[in-house]
């Protein structure tokens, strides 16, 4: 459960045992537990010092990456879901890591070139260690099938955060009942929140209900799981599979 499913290196492991699924561009590799809100203006020694502070945290600290997620469902003429576009918006510090790892926006103009996008888009789709994108879709109590991901877009937003979109085919929709969706990493390496806009394509009035996770209950369960293994996590592989407890839920009840 400890391997990083997002593609950038985890400093808790040596570079030759990083579990990376993509070869990064040449240069300094920076990674570590994520801290929200780090100003995008940091660079050079200041950035390095800030990231070293992050590295000082225990290697088993979870989560490491924070992603805001949104979904756009596509349906056929009978209202069955046939596809989904998934948007991931990375936190500020992980964006800095990605820019550094892949040599992006080296002119610091806040925009990615066509060449940078073409070379890098899809970096976060080479999933490993049992992580299969984190998306769970169901309708009427039946779990829907999800196809392989296809990269759609990658942008550097004006707020300095990288946003990616990928598409997956959906199969097995029975055609009736509410549609429920969750996005989570079972290993809780990534903390997802379903706070980006979600919708059904062609049905602007059919917005889903967002049911937020019960964080008090989730953290209580996590504490109990940690206590069961001695109260301390000696290695990433020991971390309890609690991601589902922290997952928001989207409920589409007005499917066209």
C-alpha positions in Angstrom: 0.0 0.0 0.0 3.0 2.3 0.4 3.9 2.7 -3.3 3.1 6.1 -4.8 0.3 5.7 -7.4 0.8 9.2 -8.8 4.2 8.8 -10.6 6.5 11.1 -8.6 9.2 9.8 -6.3 8.7 9.1 -2.6 11.7 10.3 -0.6 11.2 7.6 2.0 12.7 5.2 -0.5 16.0 5.4 -2.3 15.9 6.5 -5.9 16.7 3.1 -7.3 13.7 1.6 -5.4 11.2 4.3 -5.8 8.5 2.3 -7.6 8.2 5.0 -10.3 6.3 4.0 -13.4 7.5 6.9 -15.5 11.1 8.0 -16.0 11.2 11.7 -15.0 13.0 14.4 -16.9 16.7 14.9 -15.9 17.3 17.0 -12.9 16.6 17.2 -9.2 13.8 15.0 -7.9 11.7 16.5 -5.2 8.9 14.7 -3.3 7.6 14.2 0.2 4.5 14.5 2.4 2.3 17.2 1.1 1.7 20.6 2.9 -1.3 22.7 1.8 -0.9 26.3 0.9 2.8 26.6 0.2 3.2 29.8 -1.9 4.0 29.1 -5.5 6.6 31.9 -5.5 9.1 29.7 -3.6 12.1 28.7 -5.5 15.8 27.7 -5.2 17.1 27.5 -1.6 13.8 28.7 -0.1 11.9 25.9 -1.8 14.4 23.3 -0.9 14.3 24.3 2.8 10.5 24.2 2.8 10.5 20.8 1.3 13.1 19.5 3.7 10.7 20.5 6.5 8.1 18.3 4.8 10.6 15.4 4.6 11.2 15.6 8.3 7.7 14.2 9.0 7.5 10.4 9.7 7.6 8.4 6.5 4.3 6.7 7.4 2.4 10.0 7.6 -0.7 9.8 5.4 -2.0 11.3 3.2 0.9 12.6 1.1 -1.1 14.1 -1.8 -4.3 16.1 -1.9 -6.5 16.1 -4.9 -9.9 17.8 -5.6 -12.0 15.7 -7.9 -14.9 16.2 -10.2 -16.9 13.9 -12.6 -18.8 14.5 -15.8 -21.0 11.5 -16.8 -22.1 10.8 -20.4 -25.3 8.8 -21.1 -27.0 7.2 -24.1 -30.5 7.9 -25.4 -31.9 5.5 -22.7 -30.1 7.3 -19.9 -27.5 4.7 -19.3 -24.1 5.9 -18.3 -21.6 5.1 -21.0 -18.6 7.1 -20.0 -17.1 9.5 -17.4 -14.6 12.3 -17.5 -12.6 12.6 -14.3 -10.9 15.8 -13.3 -8.1 15.9 -10.7 -6.8 19.2 -9.3 -3.5 18.8 -7.5 -2.6 20.7 -4.3 -0.1 23.5 -4.4 3.0 21.7 -3.1 2.5 18.6 -5.2 2.1 20.8 -8.2 5.5 22.3 -7.4 6.9 18.8 -7.2 5.4 17.9 -10.6 6.8 21.0 -12.2 10.2 20.2 -10.8 10.2 16.5 -11.6 9.1 17.0 -15.2 10.9 20.3 -16.0 7.6 22.2 -16.6 7.1 26.0 -16.8 10.8 26.6 -16.7 10.2 30.2 -17.9 7.8 30.8 -14.9 5.1 32.4 -17.0 2.4 30.3 -15.4 1.5 28.4 -18.6 2.4 25.1 -20.1 3.6 24.9 -23.7 2.0 22.6 -26.2 5.3 20.6 -26.2 5.3 20.3 -22.4 1.7 19.1 -22.4 2.3 16.6 -25.2 5.3 15.1 -23.4 3.8 15.0 -19.9 0.0 14.5 -20.2 -1.0 11.1 -18.8 1.8 11.1 -16.2 -0.8 10.2 -13.6 -2.4 7.3 -15.4 0.3 4.7 -15.0 -1.3 3.2 -11.9 0.4 0.6 -9.7 0.2 -1.2 -6.4 -3.4 -2.1 -6.7 -4.5 1.5 -7.3 -6.9 1.6 -10.3 -7.8 5.3 -10.4 -9.8 5.4 -7.2 -13.2 5.8 -8.9 -16.2 3.6 -7.9 -19.5 4.0 -9.8 -22.7 2.2 -9.0 -26.3 2.4 -10.0 -29.2 0.7 -8.2 -26.7 -1.1 -6.0 -24.8 -2.6 -9.0 -21.2 -1.7 -9.4 -20.5 -0.4 -12.9 -17.5 -1.5 -15.0 -14.8 1.0 -15.8 -12.5 0.9 -18.8 -8.8 1.9 -19.1 -8.1 5.7 -18.7 -7.4 7.9 -21.6 -5.8 11.3 -21.1 -7.9 14.3 -22.2 -6.2 17.4 -21.0 -3.5 18.9 -18.7 -3.4 22.5 -17.7 -1.6 24.8 -15.2 -4.4 26.9 -13.8 -4.1 30.6 -13.0 -4.0 29.7 -9.3 -0.8 27.7 -9.9 -2.2 24.2 -9.6 -2.0 21.4 -12.2 -5.3 20.0 -13.3 -5.7 16.9 -15.4 -8.7 15.3 -17.0 -9.0 11.6 -18.2 -11.8 9.7 -19.7 -13.0 6.1 -19.0 -15.7 4.0 -20.7 -18.5 2.8 -18.4 -20.3 -0.6 -18.8 -23.0 -2.5 -17.1 -25.5 0.3 -16.3 -28.9 -1.3 -15.6 -30.6 1.9 -16.6 -32.6 2.6 -13.5 -31.9 3.9 -10.0 -29.7 6.6 -8.5 -26.1 6.8 -9.6 -23.5 7.0 -6.8 -19.9 7.8 -7.2 -16.9 7.9 -4.9 -13.2 8.7 -5.6 -10.7 7.5 -3.0 -7.3 5.8 -2.6 -7.8 2.8 -0.3 -4.3 3.1 1.0 -4.9 6.8 1.8 -1.7 7.8 0.2 -3.9 10.3 -1.7 -6.7 12.3 0.0 -9.4 13.0 -2.6 -12.3 15.4 -2.1 -15.2 15.5 -4.5 -15.4 19.3 -4.4 -15.0 20.2 -8.1 -18.1 20.7 -10.2 -19.7 17.4 -11.3 -22.5 16.9 -13.8 -24.2 14.8 -16.4 -23.3 16.0 -19.9 -26.2 17.6 -21.6 -28.2 17.8 -18.4 -27.2 21.1 -16.8 -30.0 21.0 -14.2 -29.0 17.5 -13.0 -26.4 18.4 -10.4 -25.5 15.6 -7.9 -25.9 15.8 -4.1 -22.5 15.9 -2.4 -22.4 13.8 0.8 -19.3 14.7 2.7 -17.4 12.0 4.6 -17.8 11.8 8.3 -14.3 12.7 9.3 -14.8 12.3 13.0 -15.9 8.7 12.5 -13.1 8.2 9.9 -10.3 9.4 12.2 -11.7 7.4 15.1 -11.6 4.2 12.9 -8.1 5.1 11.8 -6.9 5.5 15.4 -8.5 2.1 16.3 -6.7 0.5 13.3 -3.4 2.0 14.3 -3.8 0.9 17.9 -4.4 -2.6 16.7 -1.0 -2.7 15.1 0.8 -1.2 18.1 0.0 2.5 17.7 2.9 3.2 15.4 3.4 2.5 11.7 6.8 1.0 11.2 6.6 0.9 7.4 4.3 2.2 4.7 3.1 -1.3 4.0 1.6 -1.5 7.4 -0.7 1.5 7.0 -4.4 0.5 7.3 -6.6 0.5 4.2 -8.9 3.3 5.4 -9.3 5.4 2.3 -13.0 4.5 1.8 -13.8 5.9 5.3 -12.6 9.4 4.2 -14.4 9.3 0.8 -17.1 11.8 -0.2 -20.1 10.5 -2.2 -21.8 12.0 -5.2 -25.4 11.0 -5.7 -27.1 11.6 -9.1 -30.9 11.2 -8.6 -32.1 13.1 -11.6 -30.6 11.1 -14.4 -32.2 12.1 -17.8 
